[in-house]
């Protein structure tokens, strides 16, 4: 099976959302914690302390699978992504080419953005989180992490240094 087919199958599987229930809320929290951890470990030179907090725009790059931070294996070791991030105050909107749309927030005045939702993977409930943080001084790159927490204990983690493609 080609990598492209696997990527399409995972993207389709992750695009089916579930109602926000008690079961998926724990999975979403677990995915969010993992995405935060992955975004922190992505190297980012020349990070602005607090002045540059404008993440709005189109971001892109390639997520790479983190076997150290994942509890289950996958054939999908990396995939290209494109994200549209729009913010207003502490609320944000993220549209992705791989998992649909997210609503999210920033609790630290725009220095880090967190997007979480419940999804279904192979018919099992899962939580999916995307985190953006560590915006470079020039505003053209940032650390990002994505994590999927699947019911039954499986956790998949991907990290990337995202590049701003357009403002």
Protein Blocks (a to p, Z undefined) as FASTA:
>chain_A
ZZklmmmmmmmmmmpccdddfklmmmmmmmmmmmmmmmmmpccehiafklpmcfgdcddd
dddddfklpcbdcfblbdcdddddddehjbccdddfklopaddddfegopaccdddddde
ehiacddddddehiafkopaccdddddddehiiacddddddddfbZZ
